[in-house]
Amino acid sequence: MHVTRLIHLCEILGASPIAMIAETAPHLFGKTRLEAETRAQAIAALEQLPEAMVALLLPLLQTLQNQPGHSSKDAEIPATNLSGRVGRL
């Protein structure tokens, strides 16, 4: 299937192209089945959030991604007080 057909099909069905790819090619999302499922679930959760929440999460995700000396598996969550900001949404 071509990408344009996949996108058209997703628009008709109201489905996520990422979810369809994750289901048919999980090896693109992780080295193990569990990792692939976890990443697909995280992406699906992000797709459901309002834009304002995603905007709040993006800097946190970028910080975790850029932690020196940490892999994405064992990165520590930086001490940031997001609860006040999230509560205002």
N, C-alpha and C positions, 0 to 999 in steps of 0.2 A: 504494500500500500504506500502510495506517495504521501508526503507530509500534508499537502493541500487536501487530499481526500480524508486523511485522518482528522484534520481540523474541521472540515465540513461535516463529517460524521459526528464529531463531538458537539458541534453547534446544533445539529438536528436533535441529537439525543440528550443534550444538556449534560454531557459527561466531560470529565477532565481528561485532556490529552495526556497529562502526566500520569494519571491513574491507569490509563490504558497501556501506556508504555511500561509502567512499573509491573503491571500484571503479565505482560507478554515477554518482557525482557528484564527480569529482576536482577540479573547479573550486572546491569548498568547502575544499580542503586546500592550495591554492597557486595562484599566478598562472601558473605554467608546469607542464607535465606532470612535469618532473624534480622540481620543488619538491613537487608533490602526492605523487609516489611516495616521495620522501625522508621527508616527514612521515608518510605512512601506514606506512612501514617502521619509523620510530621509535616510533610508537604501538603497532604490533604487537610490537615488541621489549619495550616497557614492559609490555604485557599478559602476557608470558610470565615476567617476573621475579617472584621471591617478594616478598611485601609488605615485608619488612625492607629489601630492596634499593631498592624504590621509595621508601620512607621516607627513605633516604639520598640518593637522587637529587633528591627534591623541593626541598629547600633550594637545591641547586645550580641547578636550573632556574629557581627563583624569582629567584635572584641574577642570573642571566644575563638574565632578562626585565626586571629593574628597573635594569639598568646605565644611568646617565644618559649621554646623548649617543651611545648605541649602538643601532643597529637590531638586530633579532633575527638578521639575516644576518651582521653583523660583530662581534658581541659577543665579547669576550675571556673566556676561562675564568679565573675568579679562582684565585689561588694557594691552594689548599686541599689539605691532605694527607688524602685519603679512603682511600688504600691501606691504612692500618692499620685503619680502621673496617670496610672491606669485607672484609678478611682475617679478621675475627672472626666473620663470618656463617656 
